[in-house]
Structures are given as structure tokens and as C-alpha cells.
């Protein structure tokens, strides 16, 4: 994307074809090999559909993860996120379990509800906002799906009767016998399966804590991050009587760009930052930023790069600058799991791998607990 940035082609007018997409898949293999070589713990993909703009072009993160696992030695693979309402829950449960078995337990489970109408509606679901009817419907379907998936993975036999799903359906005849329960084959390699879910609103925070899922906090205003980070632990204690360590069962995702000088890092980051926000801003992602009073930004506002840096959501600079910021964040949050987003629109393969190399060589040794997991998000 050589014209990435504010003056480039408008996002919805971009068109990338088969050759371009195949190049991205080759890049992903290169990133996975580099992450494996450099000592990253995991690599997180994303599920998206119908994106001719070329930003996010992996429609099946489970299938891609299984492919990449075959080409690496020990790297684990997850998705930020598998969009459950766009799946049948039993097909997701089966596919994830099979991939986990065939990779020897190297699959990580990340699930979400989705945000993109263009993807959701052709695949039979809806997305909404702020408890409108579509949002309520989506949440109901998602929560039933999660319960079904857990029963399928963890119970020898299972059934489910809900508002949106009845499994097995009534009156199935199987060789003269009625079918009352189902059995999922195979089970995942590792059970119980740990589930990671993004925490993006108070109702979701409540649900994630209640279900004892692990929480993912995407880039956001620093004060907001600290508040939401601690609120998750409070909710876990409220529901389960468990007092978590400061950073336990949570991960932060940070957008990072490194260079030898601060000025070069800004120059390298600006096109990708601005393109990133031109693409995602209209979906309401600016709610993760806050004003001086702690109030979320208005829907659809597009930040400048200076504003993203001031929010603490983008770490751009030298290894000293970025390392100092992450060490402070580790001290404040007790970080045990950090995912970095090291490549953006406009970057080529060599630049993305260089970012991964710089992080592991120049930033990782500064962290208090260098043995803790660090992931790369692709």
C-alpha cells in the first residue's frame, strides 16, 4: 500500500486482487517463521471477510494457524478474534479442536462478537451498538454459542435448548433411535480450553469475568486501560472469590514502531497510523480514547498521530523511549502477557520483521520478567 496515509486512496475505494492477497499470505508465513526464530510465545491472527481494501484478508484464522504451525516449531497461534456469530458453534468447536489436536496443543482460543456489518449480515448475523436491538441479538447469540462450545469441548455428551439454538434438534431419527445428545469428536488437545476475549464495554467486562475468560485490552487511553484492567480483577473476585495477581489472566495489545531516532520512528509510523484510523475510525474505535475529563471521544473521530501517542495507545520512538514506557506499564499493570502490533499499512515485509527483531533485541531485555510471554499480532 505505497499510498498509505491521509492523502492516499479512500479506504472504500481500494481494490486488491488475488495476487496481492497471496502475497499477504506469504508475508504471514515469513512473520510466523521470524516470530518462531526470535522467541515470541505466540502469533495472533484475525478473522475478516470480503475486504477488497486489503487490510485484513484472512477469512479463517483456524485454518491459517494450522498451516503456519506446520511451518514453525513451537510458536502458538491464536485469533484476535474468531467472530463466533459468523460461525455455527459446533463447526467452530470441531475446527478448533481438530487444529489443536493436529498441532499438538499449539492453538489459543480468542473469540469476539464482531463489529463489521458488511461481514456479519451476509454470514447470517447482525452487529449493533450500545444495546440497540441488533447489539442485543448479537450478544444473545454469542452467549448461547459460548455455552454450546464449552459443553461440546468439555462434556462427554451434551445437549442445549436455548432461544436461538436447540441441539440436537428434536425428532432426529438415527437408524431407528431418537437422538437426545451429541458427542464432539475430537476433543481439543488441552482441556479445559482457555478463552481470550476483548473487553470493550462494561457489559462485556462483566460477562468475561463471570465466565472466567481471559481479558484482552486493545490499545486505548492509558488511564482508561488502567481502570478497566483493575475492574476486571474486581469482577473476578466478586463472582468467584478469587483474588488475581495484578496482571493475571489479562493481556494488553500495544501498537509499536521502533527506530534509531525518534524522528525516524515518527516518519515510519505516520502513514500506517493515518491509514489505520481512516479505515477503522468510522467503526467507532475512537471510543477507546478519552479527553482530559476521562470521557470517551465522540463516535467516528479520527486522531492525529500526536494524539494517539498522547493517549498512550501508540508507542513510537527509540528502544529507550518505548522500553521505558513498557517498563512503566509493566510496573503499573503487572503485565504477564503483552501482544505487540508491529506492522501497519504501507510497511513491507522486511520492515515488519525488522520491527519484531528490534523489539526482541532492544526492548524485551529491559522488561522485569523477560521469560513472560510476548506475542506478535499479524
N, C-alpha and C positions, 0 to 999 in steps of 0.2 A: 504494500500500500504506500507507494512513494509520495502520494499527495496527502498523507495523513495530516490532520490539523484543521484549524478553523477555516482556512481558505480552500480546502480540498472539496472533492465531490460530496454533495449532501449524502448522508448515510443511506437514505432510502433509494437513492439513485444509483448506488454502486451495484455492479453486476460482476460476480466472479463465477467462472465456469469450472468444468470438470478438471481440467489440467491444474488450475490454481488450487482446488481443493485437494487433489492428490499430492501436490507439493506440501500442503499443510500437514498431511498425514505422515509424509516422510520427515518433516520437521519434528513432529511429535515423537517419532521413533528416535531421532537424534537427541531430543531433550531427555527422553527416558534413559537412553544409554549414558548420557552425561550425568544425570542425576544419580544413577547407579554407581558410576565410577567415582563421583565426588563424595559419596557418603550420605546423601539425603535419605531420610527414612521412607518417604512416600512421595507419590506424584498424584495430584488430583486433577481430574478432567471435568468436563461439564456436558450435560445433555441439552442439545438445542436442535431445532428443526427449521427447515425452509429458509435458511438465512443466506440468500443470494448475495447479501452485502459482504460476506466473507469474514465476519468477526468470530463466529462460534459455529463450527461446522462438523461437530461430532454428534450424530443423532443417537448413538448407542454407546454410552460410556462403558458399560459392562463388556461389550464385545471388543471395544478398543483396548480396554485394560487387559483382557485375556491375551490379545495379540501382543501387546507391549511386554507383558510378563514373560512370554515365551522368548523374548529377545533381551531380557535382563536377568540378573542372577538373584537378587534379593529384595529389590525395590517393591514396596507395597503400592497398591493403586486404589484410589477412591474416586468419588464423583462429588463435585460441588455444583449441582446436585442432581441425582436421579429424580426426575419430576414424576412422582407417583401418580397423580391424577391422569397422566397421559399413558399409563400402563393399566393392564388388568393386574390386580395384586398377585394372583397366583403365577402369572407369567413372569412377573418381576422376581418373585420368590424363587421360582425354578431357575431362572437365568443366573441370578446372583449366586445361588447355591452351587450350580454346576461350575461356574467360573471359579468360585472359591476352592472347590474340590480339585479342579484341574490345575490350579496354580499353587496348590499346596498351602492354602490359607493366606494368600497374599492380597485378598480383596478387603477393602474398607468400605463400609456402608454409609453413604451420605444421601439423605433424602430431603426433598423440599416440595412445596406446593405449586411452584411456577409463578411467572409474572408476565408472560408474553401472550396476548390474545391470539396473535397470528399462529402460534404453535398450539395453544390449548384447544381452540374451538374446532379446527379440522380433526383433532385427535379425540374429540368427544367430551371435552370438559370445558370449564369456564374459569376465568380468573376475575377477581374484583378487588375492591379496596375498602378499607375502613368499615367492615361489617355490612356492606351492601349485600343484596340478595345473591349475587354471583360469588362474592367472597364467602358468605355463609355456606353456600352449596359446596364450594371447593373445599372448605375446611371439614365439612361433614364427610365428604367422600374420602378425603385424605385420612382422617382419623379412623374410619372403618377399615381402610386399606392397611394401615399400620397394624391394627389388631389382627387382621386376617394373616398378614405376613408373619407376624410373631407366632401365631398359633401353628402356621404351616411349618415354620422352621424348628420349633421347639417341642411340639407335641407329636406323639406317635400317630395319632389320628386327630382330626379336628372337624368342626363344622362351625358355621356362623350364620346367624339370622339378624340382619340389620335393616336399616331404612333403604340403603342403596344396594346391598349385596345379600343374597341368600345362597349359601354354599354348604353342601351341594344343593342345586335346585331340586324342588320337590318332584316326586314321581319319575325319577330316573329308573329305568329298568336295565339291569346288568345281568344278562343270562338268567333271567327269571327271579332275580333278587332285587329288592329295592336298595338304593344307595343312600345310606344315612350319614356316612362320614367319608372324609378323604384322607389320603396319606401322601405327603410330598416326598418324592424321591428325585435326586439325593438330598440329604440334609447338608447344610454348609459344613465346611471342614472344621471350623471353630464355632462352637456354641457355648453360651448364648452369644448372639451376634451383637457387637457394639454398634450403635446407631448414632451418627452425627447429623445434626440438624441446625440450620441457620436460625438465629434468634433475632427477629426483626421487629417485634411488636410485643406489648405486654401480654396479650392472649397467647401468643406463641411461646414466650418465655415460660408462662405458667404451664402450658402443655408439655414442653420439653423437659422441664424439671419434674413434673408429675410422672411422666413416662420413664424418667431416668435415662433419657437420651443425653449424649454429649453435645455441648453447645458450641456452635461456630459463630464468631463475631467478626463479620466482614469489616473492611475499613470503615471508620466512622469518626466523628468528632471525639477527641481524646477524653474529655470529661464524660461524655455520653458512654463511651466504651467502659470506663472505669465503673460508672454507676451500674450499667447493665451487667457487667462482669460479676460484681458483688451481689446484685439482685438474684442472679441465677443460683448462687450458693445459698442465699437466704431461702429461696423457694424449695430447694432440695432438702434443706434442714426442716422446713415447715411440713413437707409432705412425707418425708422418710425418716426424720430424726437423725440424719447423717450430717455430720459437720465436715465439709470438704476442706482440703488444703486450699490455700489461696488461689492456686491455678489449676486445681484438679478438674478433670473432665471438661475442659474448655480449651479452645484454640482461637488465636487471633490471626486474621489474614491481613497482611500489610502489602501495599504497593511500594516497590522499592526500585530505585535507579541509582547505580553507583558509577563513579568516575574518579579520575585522578584529581580533578579540581571541582569545586562547587559549580563554577560557571559551565564547565563541560557537562556535568550531570544535568543541569537545568536545560542546556541546549539539547541533550539527548532525550530528555523526558518530555519536553513540551509538545511535540507533535502527537505522541501517543496519548498523553494526558488529555489533550483537547479533543482528539478523535474519540477516545474512550467516553468522554462526557457528552459529546454530540450524539453518540449512539445510545447511551444509557440514561442520560438526563431526562428525556421525555417519558421514561417509565417511572419516574418519581424517586429515583435513587438519592436525590438531594435531601430527602428526609433524614439521611444519616449525618448530615451536617447541622450545626446549631449556631445561633447567634450568641452574643455576649451574655444574654439572659438565660441561655440554655434551651431556648425554643427552637424546634426543628425549622429548617429552611422551608420556604413555600415549595409546593409541588412544581417540578419541572425547572427549577432554577439551575443554571449551568455555572459552575465555579470556574474561576481562573486557577492556574496552577499555583499562584501565590496563596490563594485562599485554601486550596487543598493541603498545601504544606502547613499553613497556619492552623488548620483543623487537626493536624497530627495524623491525617489519614494517608498521606503520601510521604515517604521518606526518600528524599532526593539530595545527594551530596557525595562527599568523600566517605571512605570507610570509617574515618574517625567520627564524622558527623552522624552517619547512620548508626554506627555501632554504639555511640554514646546514647542515642535516642532509644535504641532497643534495650540496652542495659537498664536504662531508667524505667522502661516499660516492664521489663522483667522484674525489677525490684518492686514496682507498684502492683503488678498483677500476679506475680509468682508464675510467670509463663512456663508451662511444661510442654506445650506444643504450639509451634509457630509455623504458619504457612506463608511463604513469600510469593508474590506475583511479580516475576522478573522480566516479563516481555509484553510489549504493547504494540498497537498498530503502528506501522512504519518501521519497526525493527526487523532485521533479517536474522536468519538462524545463528550466524556467528555472534551477533551482538547479544542475543538471548542467552546463549551458552556462556559467553563472557560474563554476563551478569551473575549467572549461577556460580561460576568459578570465583569471581570476586567475593561473593558473599561467603562461600565456604572457606576461602583462603584468608580474607581480610576482616570479616565481621564475626564469623562463628567462634573463633578462638577467644573473643572478648566476652562472650556470654558466661555467666556464672556457672552454668551446668552444661558444658558442651556436649555431654552424652545424651541430652534430651532430644526428642525428635524435632527435626525441621523438615518441612515439606515444600515442594515446589508445585505451584498451581499453573496448569497449562490450559 
